[in-house]
Amino acid sequence: MSKIILPIEQYSQEWFNSRRGKFTSSNIWNLMVEPKEKTKKDNGELSQTSKDYVMQKLSERLTGIKREFNNEATAYGVEYEPKAIAVYELHSGNKVDPTGYIECIENIYGGTPDGLVGTDGSIQVKCPFEPKNHLYFCLTESVEHFKRKYREYYWQVQSDMFVSDRQWCDFISYCPYMPSGKELWVMRIQRNDEDVQKLCDAIGLAYRYMMELMEKLNKSF
């Protein structure tokens, strides 16, 4: 599978443009939501959540417009991410290398890890706007617990490990307002090849559905 790394600054307009109309790690969890109806689940159909995500990506392809959700919490996360990485490097001894958007399946799917560590590692950084959410992260008991409670982040890191050919990801929560020693929380998540295969299957199903929608739209005009 050909992978293209685009050395584009994260959160820049060029970065946003490169991801338009494509399935990306940050929202890939939408494709992992199963249908509520047992028959649809047994038939391997997409859930309504997945279909809505596909429709969003199709509309971006057709219009060239990608609406970005920006609020105070998002701006806060972007502002403190570099500091979080610096603190992580200090505490872990790991050097974090920046990376750009990695297009894993051309014009269909990719992701942008928050950084790469050595030859096998990656990081995903969260800087919770609400300090209580940092505490909730700190109370996570295991990776399975994390997967159940934070499925959107679990699938994001599995996706980023897949697109960047990494074997582990350090999921980082950083809150500078916490008492000394409690600002940084890290959980190492190993790549799960079984889940990665489920992810790939879901992407394939979603892309086929997108093409079906495109065909129906072409016939309706």
MARTI-526256 format. One record per residue (C-alpha): residue number from 0; y, z, x. Coordinates in steps of 0.25 Angstrom, whole numbers. Example, Ala and Ser with C-alpha at 12.3 -4.5 7.8 and 13.67 -1.06 7.14 Angstrom:
REM residues 2
<nr = 0 yy = -18 zz = 31 xx = 49> .
<nr = 1 yy = -4 zz = 29 xx = 55> .
REM end
This chain:
REM residues 221
<nr = 0 yy = 0 zz = 0 xx = 0> .
<nr = 1 yy = 13 zz = -4 xx = 6> .
<nr = 2 yy = 24 zz = 7 xx = 7> .
<nr = 3 yy = 39 zz = 4 xx = 10> .
<nr = 4 yy = 48 zz = 15 xx = 15> .
<nr = 5 yy = 62 zz = 13 xx = 12> .
<nr = 6 yy = 71 zz = 21 xx = 21> .
<nr = 7 yy = 81 zz = 24 xx = 10> .
<nr = 8 yy = 89 zz = 37 xx = 9> .
<nr = 9 yy = 83 zz = 45 xx = -2> .
<nr = 10 yy = 92 zz = 46 xx = -15> .
<nr = 11 yy = 101 zz = 34 xx = -10> .
<nr = 12 yy = 104 zz = 23 xx = -20> .
<nr = 13 yy = 95 zz = 14 xx = -12> .
<nr = 14 yy = 83 zz = 24 xx = -13> .
<nr = 15 yy = 85 zz = 25 xx = -28> .
<nr = 16 yy = 85 zz = 10 xx = -29> .
<nr = 17 yy = 73 zz = 8 xx = -21> .
<nr = 18 yy = 65 zz = 17 xx = -31> .
<nr = 19 yy = 70 zz = 11 xx = -43> .
<nr = 20 yy = 59 zz = 6 xx = -53> .
<nr = 21 yy = 48 zz = 12 xx = -44> .
<nr = 22 yy = 39 zz = 23 xx = -46> .
<nr = 23 yy = 43 zz = 34 xx = -36> .
<nr = 24 yy = 37 zz = 47 xx = -32> .
<nr = 25 yy = 48 zz = 56 xx = -38> .
<nr = 26 yy = 45 zz = 52 xx = -52> .
<nr = 27 yy = 30 zz = 47 xx = -50> .
<nr = 28 yy = 25 zz = 60 xx = -58> .
<nr = 29 yy = 29 zz = 52 xx = -70> .
<nr = 30 yy = 17 zz = 43 xx = -68> .
<nr = 31 yy = 8 zz = 55 xx = -67> .
<nr = 32 yy = 11 zz = 61 xx = -80> .
<nr = 33 yy = -2 zz = 58 xx = -89> .
<nr = 34 yy = -2 zz = 54 xx = -103> .
<nr = 35 yy = -3 zz = 66 xx = -114> .
<nr = 36 yy = -13 zz = 58 xx = -122> .
<nr = 37 yy = -27 zz = 59 xx = -116> .
<nr = 38 yy = -31 zz = 45 xx = -120> .
<nr = 39 yy = -19 zz = 39 xx = -112> .
<nr = 40 yy = -22 zz = 48 xx = -101> .
<nr = 41 yy = -37 zz = 44 xx = -101> .
<nr = 42 yy = -33 zz = 29 xx = -102> .
<nr = 43 yy = -24 zz = 31 xx = -89> .
<nr = 44 yy = -11 zz = 28 xx = -97> .
<nr = 45 yy = 3 zz = 32 xx = -92> .
<nr = 46 yy = 10 zz = 44 xx = -99> .
<nr = 47 yy = 23 zz = 42 xx = -106> .
<nr = 48 yy = 30 zz = 49 xx = -94> .
<nr = 49 yy = 24 zz = 38 xx = -85> .
<nr = 50 yy = 28 zz = 27 xx = -94> .
<nr = 51 yy = 42 zz = 32 xx = -95> .
<nr = 52 yy = 43 zz = 32 xx = -79> .
<nr = 53 yy = 37 zz = 18 xx = -79> .
<nr = 54 yy = 48 zz = 13 xx = -89> .
<nr = 55 yy = 59 zz = 20 xx = -80> .
<nr = 56 yy = 54 zz = 13 xx = -68> .
<nr = 57 yy = 53 zz = -1 xx = -75> .
<nr = 58 yy = 67 zz = 1 xx = -81> .
<nr = 59 yy = 72 zz = 3 xx = -67> .
<nr = 60 yy = 65 zz = -10 xx = -62> .
<nr = 61 yy = 71 zz = -18 xx = -74> .
<nr = 62 yy = 85 zz = -12 xx = -73> .
<nr = 63 yy = 87 zz = -8 xx = -59> .
<nr = 64 yy = 93 zz = 5 xx = -64> .
<nr = 65 yy = 87 zz = 18 xx = -60> .
<nr = 66 yy = 93 zz = 30 xx = -66> .
<nr = 67 yy = 93 zz = 42 xx = -56> .
<nr = 68 yy = 93 zz = 56 xx = -61> .
<nr = 69 yy = 103 zz = 64 xx = -53> .
<nr = 70 yy = 108 zz = 78 xx = -56> .
<nr = 71 yy = 112 zz = 91 xx = -49> .
<nr = 72 yy = 98 zz = 95 xx = -46> .
<nr = 73 yy = 95 zz = 81 xx = -40> .
<nr = 74 yy = 107 zz = 81 xx = -31> .
<nr = 75 yy = 104 zz = 96 xx = -27> .
<nr = 76 yy = 90 zz = 91 xx = -22> .
<nr = 77 yy = 95 zz = 79 xx = -14> .
<nr = 78 yy = 106 zz = 88 xx = -8> .
<nr = 79 yy = 96 zz = 99 xx = -3> .
<nr = 80 yy = 84 zz = 90 xx = 1> .
<nr = 81 yy = 88 zz = 88 xx = 15> .
<nr = 82 yy = 90 zz = 103 xx = 17> .
<nr = 83 yy = 76 zz = 106 xx = 11> .
<nr = 84 yy = 70 zz = 96 xx = 21> .
<nr = 85 yy = 77 zz = 103 xx = 32> .
<nr = 86 yy = 72 zz = 116 xx = 28> .
<nr = 87 yy = 58 zz = 111 xx = 26> .
<nr = 88 yy = 58 zz = 105 xx = 40> .
<nr = 89 yy = 63 zz = 118 xx = 46> .
<nr = 90 yy = 52 zz = 126 xx = 39> .
<nr = 91 yy = 41 zz = 117 xx = 40> .
<nr = 92 yy = 43 zz = 111 xx = 54> .
<nr = 93 yy = 41 zz = 97 xx = 48> .
<nr = 94 yy = 51 zz = 85 xx = 50> .
<nr = 95 yy = 54 zz = 77 xx = 38> .
<nr = 96 yy = 56 zz = 63 xx = 39> .
<nr = 97 yy = 64 zz = 56 xx = 28> .
<nr = 98 yy = 59 zz = 44 xx = 21> .
<nr = 99 yy = 63 zz = 33 xx = 11> .
<nr = 100 yy = 58 zz = 28 xx = -2> .
<nr = 101 yy = 43 zz = 23 xx = 1> .
<nr = 102 yy = 39 zz = 12 xx = -8> .
<nr = 103 yy = 24 zz = 14 xx = -10> .
<nr = 104 yy = 21 zz = 3 xx = -20> .
<nr = 105 yy = 31 zz = -8 xx = -18> .
<nr = 106 yy = 41 zz = -9 xx = -30> .
<nr = 107 yy = 33 zz = 1 xx = -38> .
<nr = 108 yy = 32 zz = 15 xx = -31> .
<nr = 109 yy = 37 zz = 24 xx = -20> .
<nr = 110 yy = 43 zz = 37 xx = -16> .
<nr = 111 yy = 52 zz = 45 xx = -7> .
<nr = 112 yy = 47 zz = 57 xx = 0> .
<nr = 113 yy = 58 zz = 67 xx = 4> .
<nr = 114 yy = 53 zz = 66 xx = 18> .
<nr = 115 yy = 40 zz = 64 xx = 27> .
<nr = 116 yy = 34 zz = 74 xx = 36> .
<nr = 117 yy = 26 zz = 69 xx = 48> .
<nr = 118 yy = 15 zz = 58 xx = 45> .
<nr = 119 yy = 9 zz = 65 xx = 33> .
<nr = 120 yy = 19 zz = 74 xx = 26> .
<nr = 121 yy = 31 zz = 72 xx = 16> .
<nr = 122 yy = 40 zz = 81 xx = 8> .
<nr = 123 yy = 46 zz = 82 xx = -6> .
<nr = 124 yy = 59 zz = 91 xx = -7> .
<nr = 125 yy = 64 zz = 98 xx = -20> .
<nr = 126 yy = 77 zz = 106 xx = -20> .
<nr = 127 yy = 77 zz = 112 xx = -33> .
<nr = 128 yy = 90 zz = 113 xx = -40> .
<nr = 129 yy = 85 zz = 126 xx = -47> .
<nr = 130 yy = 81 zz = 136 xx = -37> .
<nr = 131 yy = 70 zz = 141 xx = -47> .
<nr = 132 yy = 63 zz = 128 xx = -46> .
<nr = 133 yy = 62 zz = 131 xx = -31> .
<nr = 134 yy = 55 zz = 144 xx = -34> .
<nr = 135 yy = 45 zz = 137 xx = -44> .
<nr = 136 yy = 41 zz = 127 xx = -32> .
<nr = 137 yy = 39 zz = 140 xx = -23> .
<nr = 138 yy = 29 zz = 145 xx = -34> .
<nr = 139 yy = 20 zz = 133 xx = -33> .
<nr = 140 yy = 6 zz = 138 xx = -30> .
<nr = 141 yy = -1 zz = 125 xx = -26> .
<nr = 142 yy = 0 zz = 110 xx = -25> .
<nr = 143 yy = -8 zz = 110 xx = -38> .
<nr = 144 yy = 2 zz = 119 xx = -45> .
<nr = 145 yy = 13 zz = 110 xx = -39> .
<nr = 146 yy = 7 zz = 98 xx = -45> .
<nr = 147 yy = 6 zz = 104 xx = -59> .
<nr = 148 yy = 20 zz = 110 xx = -59> .
<nr = 149 yy = 27 zz = 99 xx = -52> .
<nr = 150 yy = 20 zz = 87 xx = -55> .
<nr = 151 yy = 32 zz = 78 xx = -52> .
<nr = 152 yy = 33 zz = 83 xx = -38> .
<nr = 153 yy = 18 zz = 83 xx = -35> .
<nr = 154 yy = 17 zz = 68 xx = -39> .
<nr = 155 yy = 30 zz = 65 xx = -31> .
<nr = 156 yy = 25 zz = 71 xx = -18> .
<nr = 157 yy = 11 zz = 64 xx = -20> .
<nr = 158 yy = 18 zz = 51 xx = -22> .
<nr = 159 yy = 27 zz = 53 xx = -10> .
<nr = 160 yy = 15 zz = 56 xx = -1> .
<nr = 161 yy = 8 zz = 44 xx = -6> .
<nr = 162 yy = 20 zz = 34 xx = -4> .
<nr = 163 yy = 23 zz = 41 xx = 10> .
<nr = 164 yy = 8 zz = 42 xx = 14> .
<nr = 165 yy = 9 zz = 57 xx = 16> .
<nr = 166 yy = -2 zz = 67 xx = 15> .
<nr = 167 yy = 7 zz = 79 xx = 11> .
<nr = 168 yy = 21 zz = 83 xx = 5> .
<nr = 169 yy = 28 zz = 96 xx = 7> .
<nr = 170 yy = 35 zz = 98 xx = -6> .
<nr = 171 yy = 48 zz = 106 xx = -4> .
<nr = 172 yy = 57 zz = 114 xx = -13> .
<nr = 173 yy = 70 zz = 119 xx = -7> .
<nr = 174 yy = 80 zz = 129 xx = -12> .
<nr = 175 yy = 91 zz = 133 xx = -2> .
<nr = 176 yy = 95 zz = 144 xx = -11> .
<nr = 177 yy = 83 zz = 152 xx = -10> .
<nr = 178 yy = 81 zz = 164 xx = -1> .
<nr = 179 yy = 78 zz = 161 xx = 13> .
<nr = 180 yy = 63 zz = 157 xx = 15> .
<nr = 181 yy = 62 zz = 152 xx = 0> .
<nr = 182 yy = 71 zz = 140 xx = 1> .
<nr = 183 yy = 59 zz = 130 xx = 5> .
<nr = 184 yy = 46 zz = 129 xx = -2> .
<nr = 185 yy = 36 zz = 119 xx = 2> .
<nr = 186 yy = 22 zz = 114 xx = -4> .
<nr = 187 yy = 14 zz = 104 xx = 4> .
<nr = 188 yy = 7 zz = 94 xx = -6> .
<nr = 189 yy = -4 zz = 86 xx = 0> .
<nr = 190 yy = -6 zz = 72 xx = -4> .
<nr = 191 yy = -16 zz = 71 xx = -16> .
<nr = 192 yy = -23 zz = 57 xx = -15> .
<nr = 193 yy = -29 zz = 58 xx = -29> .
<nr = 194 yy = -16 zz = 61 xx = -35> .
<nr = 195 yy = -10 zz = 50 xx = -26> .
<nr = 196 yy = -20 zz = 40 xx = -33> .
<nr = 197 yy = -16 zz = 45 xx = -46> .
<nr = 198 yy = -2 zz = 42 xx = -43> .
<nr = 199 yy = -5 zz = 28 xx = -38> .
<nr = 200 yy = -13 zz = 25 xx = -51> .
<nr = 201 yy = -1 zz = 30 xx = -60> .
<nr = 202 yy = 8 zz = 21 xx = -52> .
<nr = 203 yy = -1 zz = 9 xx = -54> .
<nr = 204 yy = -2 zz = 12 xx = -69> .
<nr = 205 yy = 13 zz = 14 xx = -70> .
<nr = 206 yy = 16 zz = 1 xx = -63> .
<nr = 207 yy = 7 zz = -7 xx = -72> .
<nr = 208 yy = 13 zz = 0 xx = -84> .
<nr = 209 yy = 27 zz = -4 xx = -79> .
<nr = 210 yy = 22 zz = -19 xx = -78> .
<nr = 211 yy = 17 zz = -18 xx = -92> .
<nr = 212 yy = 30 zz = -14 xx = -97> .
<nr = 213 yy = 37 zz = -25 xx = -89> .
<nr = 214 yy = 28 zz = -35 xx = -95> .
<nr = 215 yy = 31 zz = -30 xx = -109> .
<nr = 216 yy = 46 zz = -30 xx = -107> .
<nr = 217 yy = 45 zz = -44 xx = -102> .
<nr = 218 yy = 38 zz = -48 xx = -114> .
<nr = 219 yy = 48 zz = -41 xx = -123> .
<nr = 220 yy = 60 zz = -49 xx = -118> .
REM end
